[in-house]
Amino acid sequence: MMNTHKTKIALLLAASAVTMALTGCGGSDGNSGEPGEPGGEPAGAIKTLNFTFEKAIITDGLPHVDFRVTNEDDMPVVGLQYFKFYAEQLVPQGATGAGNASQWQYLVDETCDLTPKVNKCAGSLVDNKNGSYSYSFSTNLNSSTRAAYNSELAQRIVLNNYIRGTTPAPLPDGTTLPVFTGIFDYVADTGAEATYSRKIVTTASCNTCHEDVINAKHYTSDVNFCASCHTEGKVKPGNEFNVLVHAKHKDLKLGSLDSCQSCHTASDAAPDWDNWSRIPTAATCGSCHSNIDFAAGKGHSQQLDNSNCIACHNSNWTAELHTGKTADKKAVIAQLGISAALAAQADDTAILTVSILDKDGNAIDAATVQDKIKRLETATNVGPNFPIMGYNPSPGSGKAKIAKDLVKDGALQAGVTIVDGKLVFTTPALPFGAGDTDTAFTFIGLEMCNTGTTLTACTTDSATTSMKAELAFGTKSGKAPSMRHVNSVEFGTCQGCHGDTFEIHKGHHSGFVMTEQVSHAKDANGKAIVGVDGCVACHTPDGTYASGANKGALEMKLHVVHGKQGVIKECTQCHNDFNLDAFKVKGALATSAGKYTTPITATCTSCHTPESIGHGLENMGAIVNGDYVQANQAAQSETCFYCHKPTPTDHTQVKM
C-alpha cells in the first residue's frame, strides 16, 4: 500500500502529459529503428503493482526476462526507474543427500537504477512505454561464487524495488510507489514454468499477523523472496529461512503457534505446505527444538545427517504430534459451555445465576461436574460503556469491581449455592444510577481439569483447559440493558494472531476463551459478533492494580501492549471500524499514577506522544494528567473531532 502525495487533478494532468509524449514517439523504446509496441494509457495513482511474466530464459548463462506491470485498475505502469534483479536456483529434495530437503541457492543479483542521481544499470533494461519491460543480465551465472549454476535445476527470477534505508523510487512525475516483488520460477533453456517448487508458506498466512510482510522488515511483499534469499551461502549460519523464522516465532506467547498448521496450511499458493511434516531435517526441527544437538547426540540419538529421520518421524505421526495440542484443546472446549443471568434487586444487589451446559447446549446439574472445575471466576461492574467500579475503589463511585470465584479447585466458595442445578451468588450492593449505569454486567471464565481430552476430577497436578467465556447483563429498572459497542474491534481479528483457542489471562485468571457465547450483536450478514466488551469489567477507566500507570483502561491497554511487540503497524490489523460516537459516553481515563486524562486524548496518546500530535492539547479542551474530577468534568469538552475524523485505513484523516 502507499499514500500518493498528488491530487487527482495533478495526477490526471501528469497522465495526460505522458500520454501525449508517448503518442509523439509512437511508443518507441528509445532505440532507433525499433518501433516497439503501441503505447497505452499510463497509470495514475499507484496503490498496488501486479506483475505478469511473459518469458524468462537463460542463454549461455545469461538470464533474460520479459514482464508486464499494471496497477490495481489493470492499467499499465510506465516509467519504473529502479529494479533489483535476483537469479536463484532450486536444488530438489534428496539431491544433496538422502533425507535432505529441497534448497534454494542464491546465484547473482544486479541493480538497475535509472533515477537522475544514479542513472546506472548493470544489465540492459528496456521500457516499452506500454507497461511491458525487458531485462537482460550482464553477469553470467557461471561466474557465481555462491553456488555452481546448473541449467537442469528449476530457476527463479526475482525483481524488487526496495532501496535499503529509503522508500521505493517514484515514477518520473513523482508518483510514489508501494514496495513490490515479482517472482517467476522457470526452466532455464525453454522458459517453461518449473516442474517442482519449494513454496511452503503463503504470504497471506504471514499477513494474518503482520498485516503486510513488508512490516516484518523483510522489504518485500512476498514471503517466497524471503525464503529464497535467506539461504545457505547467502546469509550467516542460523539465518537460513527455515531456521530463522521458527526461532523468531517459537517463544512468542501466541495460541496460534501451538499448531504448525497455523502457518503451514494447504493452499494453491503453497503446493509444498506439508514439507514440515513430510521431510523432517535436523536444521528445521532443531530451529524449534533448540535444546537438541543432533550431531553430538545430546537430547536425541546421534544423527550425523538426515537420512534416518523419516524412519522414525513419519509424516502422519509428526503432523499429529505438532497439531495435537490445539486439537485436544478444541475437543475439551467443545464438551461444556455456560450461560448466565444477572437480576438486580430492590436493595441494589444482583443475583447471578450460572448454568453449566452440555455439548448440545442443554443445562446440566452443576454438582455433576463440580469436582472437575478448577475455577469458575466472575467479575461484575456497572456501566458497560464507561464502567464506574474500578479495579480498586474508583474515584467516581468509591467502589471496586466485584471479583468472585464461584468454584475453585472443585469446591463451592463462600456465599455460593447450587439451586436447581445452577450456581447462584448474590453480589454486594452495586452503584446503580441513570442511563448507562442502570446496567450491571458480569464477565465469566470457566477452567476445567482434564487428562487428554477427558474431563477429570481436579488434583494438585491436573492439566487444565479454559472454556468458553460468558457475558451477562442486568438492569435495575428492568429495561433493556445498555451494551458496549463491538464494531471497533471484533475478537476475530485477535484470533488471526492468537488462534481460536486463545486462553486470555490463563494463569492469574481462569482464562477466557472468546466465542459466540459472549456475543450480543450480529454483523450485516447475521453472523454473531464476538466482541471484547467483557474485558472492561476489569480493564476499567481507572486502570488495573494500584494505579493507572500501566494504562490499564481497555482503550489504552491494548495499544500499549501490542505496540511494545512491534508487530502492529496499521490500525486495520485490529480495528474493523472506529466508533467515534463511543467517546460521547466516556469519562476520564487514568494515564499515570493518580492522574487522569480526557478520553480522546488518552486514547490517542497511548500510541502517540503528546508532542508528536503537533498542537497544544489543552487548547483543544483536553486535560492531560490532571486530577480525576477536573478531567472527568472536561471529558465532553474535547474538540478533537471538530477537525479530526480518523478511520482505520487513515487515522490521520481530517475534515476538509
C-alpha positions in Angstrom: 0.0 0.0 0.0 1.1 3.6 -0.4 -0.2 7.1 0.1 0.0 9.3 -3.0 1.1 12.9 -2.5 -0.7 14.1 -5.5 -4.3 15.4 -6.0 -6.5 13.6 -8.6 -6.3 16.7 -10.8 -2.5 16.7 -10.7 -2.4 13.0 -11.5 -4.7 13.4 -14.4 -2.6 16.3 -15.8 0.6 14.3 -15.4 -1.0 11.3 -17.1 -2.2 13.4 -20.0 1.2 14.9 -20.5 2.9 11.5 -20.5 0.2 10.2 -22.9 0.8 13.0 -25.4 4.6 12.4 -25.2 4.1 8.7 -25.9 1.8 9.5 -28.8 4.5 11.7 -30.3 7.2 8.9 -30.0 4.9 6.2 -31.1 5.6 4.1 -28.1 9.2 3.6 -29.1 11.6 2.1 -26.5 14.0 4.8 -27.5 16.2 2.7 -29.8 16.4 4.0 -33.3 14.7 1.8 -35.9 12.8 -0.2 -33.2 9.2 1.0 -33.2 8.3 -1.0 -30.0 4.7 -1.8 -29.1 1.8 0.7 -29.2 1.8 3.0 -26.2 -1.0 2.6 -23.7 -2.6 5.0 -21.2 -0.2 5.3 -18.3 -1.2 4.5 -14.7 -2.4 7.2 -12.4 -2.2 6.8 -8.6 -0.4 3.6 -7.7 -1.6 1.6 -4.8 -0.5 -1.9 -5.9 1.7 -3.3 -8.6 0.9 -6.5 -10.4 3.4 -8.5 -12.4 2.8 -10.8 -15.4 5.9 -12.7 -16.5 5.8 -13.3 -20.2 9.1 -15.0 -20.7 12.3 -15.9 -18.8 15.1 -17.8 -20.4 18.8 -18.4 -19.9 21.2 -18.4 -22.8 24.8 -19.4 -22.3 24.5 -18.5 -18.6 22.8 -15.1 -19.2 19.2 -14.7 -18.0 16.7 -12.6 -19.9 13.2 -11.8 -18.7 10.1 -10.1 -20.2 7.4 -8.9 -17.9 4.4 -6.6 -17.7 3.4 -4.3 -14.9 -0.1 -2.9 -14.1 -1.7 -1.1 -11.2 -4.7 -2.0 -9.2 -7.0 -1.0 -12.0 -5.1 -3.2 -14.5 -3.7 0.0 -16.2 -0.1 -0.3 -17.5 2.6 1.3 -15.3 5.2 3.2 -17.4 8.5 4.7 -16.3 9.6 2.4 -13.5 13.1 3.6 -12.6 14.5 1.2 -10.1 14.8 -2.6 -10.0 17.0 -5.1 -8.3 17.0 -8.4 -10.1 18.0 -11.7 -8.5 18.8 -15.1 -10.1 18.4 -18.2 -7.9 18.0 -21.9 -8.4 16.3 -24.7 -6.5 18.1 -28.0 -5.7 15.4 -30.7 -5.4 14.6 -32.8 -2.4 17.2 -35.6 -1.8 19.7 -34.2 -4.4 22.3 -33.3 -1.8 21.8 -36.4 0.3 19.2 -38.9 1.5 16.6 -37.2 3.6 17.7 -33.6 2.7 15.0 -31.1 1.9 15.0 -29.0 -1.3 17.2 -26.0 -1.1 17.4 -22.6 -2.7 20.7 -21.4 -3.9 21.4 -17.7 -4.5 23.4 -17.1 -7.6 23.8 -13.4 -8.6 22.0 -10.1 -8.3 22.1 -6.9 -10.4 20.8 -3.4 -9.7 19.2 -1.1 -12.4 18.8 2.4 -11.0 17.7 4.9 -13.7 16.9 7.7 -11.3 18.6 11.0 -12.2 21.1 10.9 -9.4 22.4 7.5 -10.3 21.4 6.6 -13.9 23.3 3.3 -13.9 22.1 -0.1 -14.9 24.2 -3.3 -14.5 22.4 -5.0 -17.3 20.1 -3.9 -20.1 16.6 -2.6 -19.2 14.0 -1.8 -21.9 10.8 0.1 -21.0 8.4 -0.4 -23.9 6.3 2.5 -22.7 3.1 0.4 -22.5 3.6 -1.4 -19.2 5.9 -4.1 -20.7 9.6 -4.3 -19.8 12.6 -6.5 -20.6 15.8 -7.0 -18.7 19.0 -8.9 -19.8 21.6 -9.7 -17.1 25.2 -8.8 -17.7 26.5 -11.2 -15.1 27.0 -14.7 -16.3 25.5 -17.2 -13.8 28.5 -19.4 -14.4 30.6 -16.8 -12.6 28.6 -17.1 -9.3 30.7 -17.6 -6.3 27.8 -18.6 -4.1 26.8 -21.8 -5.9 27.5 -23.6 -9.2 24.9 -22.8 -11.8 23.1 -25.9 -13.1 20.8 -25.4 -16.0 18.9 -28.5 -15.2 17.6 -27.1 -11.9 14.5 -25.0 -11.5 15.5 -21.4 -11.9 14.0 -18.3 -10.2 13.9 -14.6 -11.3 13.0 -12.1 -8.6 12.6 -8.4 -9.1 12.2 -6.0 -6.3 12.1 -2.2 -5.9 13.1 -1.7 -2.3 16.0 0.6 -1.8 17.5 -0.2 1.6 17.1 2.7 4.0 14.6 4.7 1.9 11.3 4.4 0.1 10.9 3.0 -3.4 12.0 5.2 -6.3 8.9 7.1 -7.6 7.9 7.4 -11.2 9.5 10.3 -13.2 6.4 12.5 -12.5 6.8 12.0 -8.7 4.1 9.4 -8.3 5.0 7.3 -5.3 5.1 3.5 -5.4 4.5 0.7 -2.9 7.2 -1.9 -2.2 6.7 -4.7 -4.8 8.2 -8.0 -5.6 7.8 -10.1 -8.7 8.8 -13.8 -8.8 8.9 -16.3 -11.6 10.1 -19.9 -11.5 11.1 -21.4 -14.8 13.1 -23.9 -16.8 16.4 -22.4 -18.0 16.5 -23.4 -21.7 12.8 -23.3 -22.6 11.3 -20.7 -20.3 8.5 -23.1 -19.3 7.3 -23.0 -15.7 9.4 -25.0 -13.3 8.1 -28.6 -12.7 8.9 -28.6 -8.9 8.9 -25.9 -6.2 9.6 -25.0 -2.6 6.5 -22.9 -1.7 5.8 -23.9 1.9 4.1 -20.9 3.5 1.9 -18.3 1.8 2.3 -14.6 2.2 -1.3 -14.5 3.2 -0.5 -16.7 6.2 2.2 -14.4 7.4 -0.1 -11.4 6.9 -2.6 -12.8 9.2 -0.4 -11.4 12.0 1.9 -9.0 10.2 -0.8 -7.2 8.0 1.9 -6.9 5.4 5.1 -8.9 5.1 6.9 -5.6 4.5 6.0 -4.6 8.1 8.1 -7.5 9.3 11.1 -5.6 7.9 11.6 -8.1 5.1 11.4 -5.3 2.5 9.3 -7.4 0.2 5.7 -8.1 -0.5 6.2 -11.9 -1.0 7.4 -14.3 1.7 8.8 -16.6 -1.1 11.5 -14.0 -1.7 12.5 -14.2 2.0 12.7 -18.0 1.7 14.9 -17.9 -1.4 17.2 -15.1 -0.2 17.8 -16.4 3.4 19.7 -19.4 2.2 23.0 -21.2 3.0 25.8 -19.3 1.4 23.9 -16.1 1.3 23.3 -15.5 5.0 25.3 -16.4 8.1 24.5 -19.8 9.7 21.3 -19.6 11.8 19.7 -17.0 9.5 18.6 -19.5 6.9 14.8 -19.0 6.4 13.6 -22.3 7.8 15.8 -21.8 10.9 15.3 -18.1 11.4 11.6 -17.9 11.1 11.0 -20.7 13.6 13.5 -19.2 16.0 11.8 -15.8 15.8 8.3 -17.2 16.5 8.7 -20.3 18.8 8.9 -18.4 22.1 6.0 -16.0 21.3 3.1 -16.5 23.6 0.5 -16.9 20.8 -2.0 -19.7 21.0 -2.0 -20.0 17.2 1.6 -21.2 17.4 0.5 -24.3 19.3 -0.1 -25.9 15.9 2.3 -25.9 12.9 -0.8 -25.7 10.7 -1.4 -22.1 11.8 1.2 -21.1 9.3 1.6 -24.3 7.2 -1.9 -24.5 5.5 -2.9 -26.2 2.3 -3.2 -23.7 -0.5 -2.7 -23.5 -4.3 -0.1 -20.8 -3.5 1.8 -23.3 -1.2 1.8 -26.6 -3.0 4.6 -27.8 -0.7 2.8 -26.7 2.5 3.2 -30.2 4.1 7.0 -30.3 3.8 7.2 -29.5 7.5 5.8 -32.9 8.4 6.9 -34.9 5.3 10.6 -34.0 5.3 12.0 -33.7 8.8 15.6 -32.5 9.0 18.0 -31.6 11.8 18.1 -27.9 10.7 14.3 -27.4 10.6 13.5 -29.5 13.7 16.4 -28.0 15.6 15.2 -24.5 15.0 12.3 -25.1 17.4 13.8 -27.9 19.5 16.8 -25.8 20.2 17.9 -27.9 23.2 18.9 -30.7 20.9 22.3 -31.2 19.4 21.7 -33.9 16.7 25.4 -34.2 15.7 26.6 -34.6 19.3 23.7 -36.9 20.3 22.5 -34.5 23.0 18.8 -34.7 23.7 18.3 -37.2 20.8 20.2 -40.2 19.4 23.1 -39.1 17.3 22.3 -38.1 13.8 25.1 -37.1 11.5 22.8 -36.5 8.6 19.1 -36.5 7.7 19.0 -40.0 6.1 17.4 -41.7 9.1 14.9 -39.0 10.2 11.9 -40.2 8.3 12.4 -43.8 9.5 11.0 -42.8 12.9 9.4 -39.4 12.2 6.8 -40.4 9.6 4.6 -37.7 8.3 1.3 -38.7 10.0 3.0 -39.1 13.4 4.8 -35.7 13.0 1.6 -33.9 12.0 -0.4 -35.4 14.8 2.2 -34.5 17.4 2.6 -30.9 16.2 -1.1 -30.2 15.9 -2.4 -32.4 18.8 -2.2 -29.7 21.5 -4.7 -27.5 19.6 -6.9 -30.4 18.5 -7.1 -31.7 22.1 -7.9 -28.3 23.4 -10.7 -27.8 20.9 -12.1 -31.3 21.9 -12.2 -30.3 25.6 -13.7 -26.9 24.9 -16.5 -28.4 22.9 -17.7 -30.6 25.8 -19.2 -27.8 28.1 -20.5 -24.3 27.9 -22.1 -21.8 30.3 -25.0 -19.4 30.3 -25.8 -16.8 32.9 -28.4 -14.4 34.1 -28.0 -11.2 36.2 -31.0 -9.8 38.0 -30.9 -6.6 40.1 -32.8 -6.5 43.4 -34.5 -3.7 45.2 -31.6 -3.3 47.6 -29.2 -2.7 44.7 -27.7 -6.2 45.0 -27.9 -8.5 42.0 -28.4 -12.3 41.8 -26.0 -14.0 39.4 -27.2 -17.4 38.2 -24.8 -19.6 36.2 -25.8 -22.7 34.3 -23.4 -25.4 33.0 -24.3 -26.6 29.6 -23.5 -29.9 27.8 -22.1 -30.0 24.2 -25.7 -29.6 22.8 -26.4 -26.5 24.9 -28.6 -28.2 27.4 -28.3 -27.2 31.1 -26.9 -29.9 33.4 -26.7 -30.2 37.2 -23.5 -28.2 38.1 -23.0 -30.7 41.0 -22.2 -33.5 38.5 -19.1 -31.6 37.2 -18.2 -29.5 40.2 -15.2 -31.7 41.1 -13.8 -31.1 37.6 -13.9 -27.3 37.8 -10.6 -25.8 38.5 -12.0 -22.3 38.7 -15.3 -20.6 37.8 -14.5 -16.9 38.0 -16.7 -13.8 37.7 -16.1 -10.1 37.5 -19.1 -7.7 37.9 -19.2 -4.0 37.1 -21.7 -1.2 36.4 -21.9 0.8 33.2 -20.7 -1.2 30.2 -19.8 1.9 28.1 -17.9 3.6 30.9 -17.5 1.3 34.0 -17.8 3.2 37.2 -16.4 0.5 39.6 -12.6 0.5 39.5 -10.1 -2.3 39.6 -9.6 -0.9 43.1 -12.1 1.6 44.6 -12.9 4.1 41.9 -12.5 7.9 42.5 -16.0 8.2 41.0 -18.1 5.6 42.8 -15.8 4.7 45.6 -16.3 1.0 44.8 -14.2 -1.7 43.2 -15.4 -4.2 40.7 -16.7 -7.4 42.3 -14.4 -10.3 41.7 -15.8 -13.6 42.8 -14.8 -17.2 42.4 -18.0 -19.3 42.4 -16.0 -22.6 42.4 -12.3 -23.1 43.0 -10.4 -26.5 43.0 -13.8 -28.3 42.9 -15.2 -26.6 46.0 -18.1 -24.1 46.2 -16.9 -20.8 47.5 -18.4 -18.8 50.4 -21.8 -17.3 49.5 -22.4 -19.6 46.5 -25.1 -22.3 46.4 -26.5 -24.7 43.9 -30.2 -24.2 43.3 -32.0 -26.5 40.8 -28.6 -27.5 39.4 -27.5 -23.8 38.9 -24.8 -21.9 40.7 -26.2 -18.9 42.5 -24.4 -15.9 44.0 -25.8 -12.6 45.3 -23.5 -9.6 44.8 -23.0 -6.8 47.3 -24.8 -3.6 46.6 -24.0 -2.1 43.2 -23.8 1.7 42.4 -26.7 1.7 40.0 -27.8 5.0 38.5 -29.3 6.5 35.4 -28.5 5.9 31.8 -25.5 3.6 31.2 -25.2 2.9 35.0 -28.7 1.4 35.0 -26.9 -1.7 33.6 -24.7 -4.1 35.5 -22.7 -6.8 33.7 -20.7 -9.8 34.6 -17.8 -11.4 32.7 -17.4 -15.1 33.5 -14.5 -17.5 32.9 -14.5 -21.3 33.4 -11.4 -23.5 33.7 -11.8 -27.3 33.7 -9.4 -30.1 34.8 -8.6 -32.7 32.1 -6.5 -35.6 31.2 -6.0 -35.5 27.5 -9.5 -34.9 26.1 -11.3 -36.3 29.1 -12.6 -34.0 31.9 -11.4 -35.4 35.2 -11.5 -34.6 38.9 -9.1 -31.9 39.8 -5.8 -32.8 41.6 -2.9 -30.6 42.6 -1.1 -31.5 39.3 -4.0 -31.6 36.9 -3.7 -30.2 33.5 -6.4 -27.6 32.8 -8.2 -26.0 29.9 -10.0 -22.7 29.7 -13.5 -23.0 28.4 -15.9 -20.6 26.6 -16.4 -17.3 28.4 -19.8 -15.8 29.1 -21.2 -12.3 29.5 -24.4 -11.5 31.3 -26.3 -8.2 31.6 -29.0 -7.0 34.1 -30.7 -3.6 34.8 -32.1 -2.1 37.9 -35.0 -0.6 36.0 -36.0 -3.7 34.2 -35.5 -2.0 30.9 -33.3 -3.4 28.1 -29.6 -3.2 29.1 -27.1 -0.7 27.8 -24.4 -2.6 25.9 -20.9 -1.5 24.8 -20.2 -1.2 21.1 -18.5 -4.1 19.4 -17.9 -2.6 16.0 -14.5 -1.2 16.6 -12.7 -4.4 17.5 -14.1 -7.9 16.9 -12.3 -10.8 18.6 -12.0 -12.5 15.1 -9.1 -10.0 14.4 -7.4 -11.1 17.7 -7.7 -14.8 16.6 -5.7 -14.0 13.5 -2.6 -14.0 15.7 -3.7 -15.7 18.8 -5.7 -18.6 17.4 -9.3 -19.6 18.0 -8.5 -21.4 21.3 -6.6 -18.4 22.8 -6.9 -18.6 26.6 -6.8 -14.9 27.6 -5.2 -14.4 31.0 -5.0 -18.1 31.9 -2.7 -18.4 35.0 -3.7 -15.4 37.2 -7.3 -15.9 36.0 -9.3 -18.9 34.9 -8.7 -17.9 31.3 -11.4 -16.6 28.9 -11.9 -18.3 25.5 -13.9 -15.8 23.4 -16.7 -17.4 21.4 -20.2 -16.8 20.2 -21.3 -17.2 23.9 -20.3 -13.6 24.7 -22.0 -12.2 21.6 -24.9 -9.8 21.8 -24.8 -8.3 18.3 -24.7 -9.5 14.7 -23.0 -8.2 11.6 -24.6 -7.3 8.3 -24.7 -11.0 7.3 -26.4 -12.1 10.5 -23.2 -13.6 11.9 -22.6 -13.2 15.7 -20.0 -10.6 16.6 -17.6 -11.8 19.3 -16.6 -8.5 20.9 -14.0 -7.7 23.6 -16.5 -5.7 25.6 -16.5 -8.1 28.5 -12.8 -7.2 29.2 -13.8 -3.7 30.6 -15.2 -5.5 33.7 -11.5 -5.5 34.9 -9.8 -3.1 32.5 -11.7 -0.1 33.8 -11.1 3.6 33.2 -9.1 3.7 36.5 -6.6 1.2 35.2 -5.5 -2.0 36.9 -3.5 -2.8 40.0 -2.7 0.1 42.3 -2.8 2.9 39.8 -3.3 3.7 36.1 0.4 3.9 35.5 0.3 0.9 33.2 -2.6 2.3 31.2 -5.0 -0.4 32.2 -8.1 1.1 30.6 -9.0 -1.2 27.6 -9.0 1.8 25.3 -5.3 2.2 26.0 -4.0 -1.2 27.3 -4.3 -3.0 24.0 -2.4 -0.2 22.2 0.4 -0.2 24.7 0.8 -4.0 24.9 0.7 -4.6 21.2 2.8 -1.5 20.4 5.7 -3.0 22.5 5.5 -6.2 20.4 6.4 -4.2 17.3 4.1 -6.3 15.2 1.2 -3.8 14.9 1.8 -1.2 12.2 -1.6 -0.5 10.9 -4.9 0.3 12.7 -6.7 -2.1 10.3 -4.8 -5.1 11.8 -7.2 -4.9 14.8 -9.8 -2.4 14.1 -12.9 -3.1 12.0 -14.0 0.5 12.5 -13.6 3.5 14.7 -16.8 4.2 16.7 -16.2 7.8 17.4 -19.6 8.2 18.9 -18.5 5.9 21.8 -16.5 8.8 23.2 -19.7 10.7 23.9 -20.4 8.4 26.9 -16.9 8.1 28.2 -15.2 10.0 31.1 -11.6 10.4 32.2 -9.0 7.6 31.8 -6.1 7.0 34.2 -2.9 7.8 32.4 -0.3 7.8 35.2 -0.3 7.1 38.9 -3.2 9.1 40.4 -3.5 11.2 37.2 -6.3 11.3 34.6 -6.7 12.5 31.0 -9.8 13.2 28.9 -10.8 10.1 26.9 -10.0 11.0 23.3 -6.6 12.4 24.2 -5.8 9.5 26.5 -6.6 7.0 23.7 -4.6 8.8 21.1 -1.6 9.3 23.4 -1.5 5.6 24.2 0.2 5.3 20.7 1.4 8.8 20.1 3.4 11.1 22.4 1.6 14.3 23.1 4.4 16.3 21.4 4.0 14.4 18.2 0.4 15.4 17.8 1.6 18.9 16.8 -0.6 21.3 18.7 -1.4 22.2 22.3 -3.8 19.5 23.6 -5.1 21.8 26.3 -6.1 24.3 23.7 -8.5 21.6 22.3 -10.2 21.1 25.6 -8.0 18.3 26.8 -6.9 17.7 30.4 -3.6 15.8 30.4 -2.6 14.1 33.7 -4.9 16.2 35.8 -6.9 15.2 38.8 -9.9 12.9 38.4 -12.7 15.5 39.0 -11.1 18.0 36.6 -10.5 15.5 33.8 -13.9 13.8 34.2 -15.8 17.1 34.1 -13.9 18.1 30.9 -14.4 14.7 29.2 -17.0 16.0 26.8 -15.3 19.3 26.2 -12.6 18.0 23.9 -12.8 19.4 20.4 -10.6 16.9 18.6 -13.3 15.6 16.3 -14.2 19.1 15.1 -11.2 18.7 12.8 -10.1 15.1 13.1 -12.1 12.2 11.5 -9.9 9.2 12.0 -10.6 5.9 10.2 -8.8 2.5 10.5 -7.4 2.9 7.0 -6.3 6.5 7.6 -6.2 7.5 11.2 -4.7 10.9 10.3 -7.8 11.9 8.3 -9.2 15.4 8.9 -12.4 17.1 7.8 -11.9 19.4 4.9 
